[in-house]
């Protein structure tokens, strides 16, 4: 027996906008939006500045995010342990005969007529180089 799950508030008003008491206008942040926006922008700027820069105007590489990308996004085809799936095994011992530049090119431009997509629209060349190096060396942390 399948159970249906209803999304929305428990009072059955799913999809309806909340209203203010006594018919007033519902504005939860009326007059307070600018301070919140400024806090967000200042905290975001602080985050970018504290991470440093690789080149002028280019954010530094984030190894944690790139490792997550490899294991989640690449892993969706190559297997979560990178031992293969729809795509081939990409663990260091199986790809050690490739040059890092070749792997970088495959990551950025994909392989035509296969399931390997081009990642160039989503990642930079520096990130692709980091990923290629990571794949060749493995998780050494």
Protein Blocks (a to p, Z undefined) as FASTA:
>chain_A
ZZdddeddfkopghiacddehhiacdfkgoilmmmmmmmmmmmmmmmmmnopfbghiacd
dfklmmmmmmmmmmmmnopnlnopjbccfbfklmmmpcfklmmmmmmnopehiabdcfkl
mmcfklmmmmmmmmmnopaZZ
